[in-house]
């Protein structure tokens, strides 16, 4: 019985993560790459950093998945509704 409950919980967790990955992909303005949800099952981390280039500070948001690293400029990422 315990194994069945663990399995159901894991399936629910994976389904929720897939929904989050799909929602993230919809937030990226002009997304043209392959589906993130099909190729990545886990969003491991989301963090915003400041990139210094040619004496200018630029905000970048990084998303670390189990099989990819995605980063976006500030204007390309839609605000969550």
Secondary structure as GFF3:
##gff-version 3
##sequence-region A 1 81
A	DSSP	alpha_helix	2	27	.	.	.	ID=ss1
A	DSSP	alpha_helix	36	39	.	.	.	ID=ss2
A	DSSP	beta_strand	43	53	.	.	.	ID=ss3
A	DSSP	beta_strand	56	65	.	.	.	ID=ss4
A	DSSP	beta_strand	69	73	.	.	.	ID=ss5
A	DSSP	three_ten_helix	74	76	.	.	.	ID=ss6
###
